[in-house]
Structures are given as C-alpha cells and as structure tokens.
Amino acid sequence: MTLRQAQDGGSSATRSARFLIVGPQGSGKGTQGVLVAGAYDVPQVATGDIFRANVSGGTELGKRVQAIIEAGDLVSDDLTSELVRDRLSRPDAAGGFVLDGYPRNRTQVDHLDAFLEGRGESLDAVIELSVPREESIARLRQRAVEQGRTDDTEEVIANRLAIYERETAPILDVYRSRGIVVRVDGVGTLDEVTHRIFEALSSRGLVPRHPGAAA
C-alpha cells in the first residue's frame, strides 16, 4: 500500500513516500529536498553527502571513491549506484526517501529501477523544479559572489547547466511516460515554491505526514 492508498489510514497502514527531486543547478532542489523529506518523515539522500560520509567513515566503498577522486577521475555509474543502494537499504529509508542528485542519467535510472523492482517498490513521484536558464545562471552567480567562489565563472556555470541539460534533463521524459512527474514552477520565494510542491503532491494523494512542516 502506498501513500496514495493510505492518506489517512490508521497507524497500522504502511505508507511510502519515495521521491526524486530534479532541477538544474540553482533551482533550489537541495533546500526543497530537505523540506520535503522533513514533511514526509523520510531521509533526504543526496549523492554528495553519501560520497563524503563514506570517505570520512573509511568504509570500503568510501576508499574506492577516494582513490577515484584523488586520481582526478569521475565516480562511475556502477559505483555511484552501489553507494546509493547501500544508503537506501538502511532502516530509516524503509518507508521512503527523497533522492537528490541521483539518478543523473539513463544508466542510473536503469540501476535504480532494478533495485526498487527487486524490493517490490517504485517511485511515488518525481518532483521537477522548473527554472529558466537565465534564472539559474543569475542565482549561481549570486551564490558565487556570496561564497567568494572566484572559480565559478560564467563559463563554468554555463558548462554545468549544459551537462544537466544534456545528461539529466532527458531522464524526465522517462518518468513522464510513467505519469509520475510533478512539475513545479521553481521561480519565487522559498515559501512560495515549497507551497507549490506540497500542493502538487497532495493533489495526487501524497499527503505530508507532518502537515505543519508543509504549512
């Protein structure tokens, strides 16, 4: 039984909230992901955090990641997926999660599908934060100034967005074909965008477990 089927089921109801949040750099998906996770009482699972936790914890997976990073290489799809599977297999993610930064491409979509199908599960919704390219660039420029990141030049920012548009944005077509994409206007104040997300999810029967967090 999913959250759709048990909006107000009793304490015995098993409710899931398995979400993926997708958006270009500067869309605010990291911040919104934390808020969604809190409202649905599930962990936010971000690939960057998983990498850092495994490296700092000295795990076997972390040692493999560290060796790759130190060699100046990119972490492969296979290893990234292995790390995510390890995180999603922990008890706190049994009732759901908010994925941020994974899957990034079609190969990783296939890996996630295989993992979830093997557990008899599926994503409940894919939250797409829609932000115009110009808005993303303006936000990233502002962030670079505020954080003193002189290496975040306009060229670097444009390249990051190009990678997103080329590799990540296309996965939304896969999820649209399954009818689970919730498209949300990502332009506005933090509270305005958050309200739109919860309103869109609730309209599909995906009601927050902690309504106050979604107010």
C-alpha positions, 0 to 999 in steps of 0.5 A, a space after each residue: 500500500 502506498 501513500 496514495 492508498 493510505 492518506 489517512 489510514 490508521 497507524 497500522 497502514 504502511 505508507 511510502 513516500 519515495 521521491 526524486 527531486 530534479 532541477 538544474 543547478 540553482 533551482 533550489 532542489 537541495 533546500 526543497 529536498 530537505 523540506 520535503 523529506 522533513 514533511 514526509 518523515 523520510 531521509 533526504 539522500 543526496 549523492 554528495 553527502 553519501 560520497 563524503 560520509 563514506 570517505 570520512 567513515 573509511 568504509 570500503 566503498 568510501 576508499 574506492 571513491 577516494 582513490 577515484 577522486 584523488 586520481 582526478 577521475 569521475 565516480 562511475 555509474 556502477 559505483 555511484 549506484 552501489 553507494 546509493 543502494 547501500 544508503 537506501 537499504 538502511 532502516 530509516 529509508 524503509 518507508 521512503 526517501 527523497 533522492 537528490 542528485 541521483 539518478 543523473 542519467 539513463 544508466 542510473 535510472 536503469 540501476 535504480 529501477 532494478 533495485 526498487 523492482 527487486 524490493 517490490 517498490 517504485 517511485 511515488 513521484 518525481 518532483 521537477 523544479 522548473 527554472 529558466 536558464 537565465 534564472 539559474 545562471 543569475 542565482 549561481 552567480 549570486 551564490 558565487 559572489 556570496 561564497 567568494 567562489 572566484 572559480 565559478 565563472 560564467 563559463 563554468 556555470 554555463 558548462 554545468 547547466 549544459 551537462 544537466 541539460 544534456 545528461 539529466 534533463 532527458 531522464 524526465 521524459 522517462 518518468 513522464 511516460 510513467 505519469 509520475 512527474 510533478 512539475 513545479 514552477 521553481 521561480 519565487 520565494 522559498 515559501 512560495 515554491 515549497 507551497 507549490 510542491 506540497 500542493 502538487 503532491 497532495 493533489 495526487 494523494 501524497 499527503 505530508 505526514 507532518 502537515 505543519 512542516 508543509 504549512 
